[in-house]
């Protein structure tokens, strides 16, 4: 995957996710495939939404999931000033109750710091 100039992408949550993913892809090539996105958002027609729901799509799931050394790290990306939606708060509560690690990240800097704390090279 080609690196991109991250300052030109913009300030949306999709842009933040792209910056974070590209950084991880380039920084940890040996862990490629262990950080992945959950395509939970976006606009879909009703038929597609029903089909995806029937195949396991669950509203509120975190944007990124990192699997590393028998742990699952659930990462929600929120640009500054945005808060979790109700479905996201509900899912956060469910997974934390089960003992999973859930993180909210607001910037590439925060993502880099989190990942470097979690991933022991």
Protein Blocks (a to p, Z undefined) as FASTA:
>chain_A
ZZddfklnojcfklmmmmmmmmmmmmmmmlgojaccddfbccddfklmmmmmmnopaghi
afbdcdeehiacddddddehiacdfklmmmmmmmmmnopacdddfbfklmmmmmmmmmcZ
Z
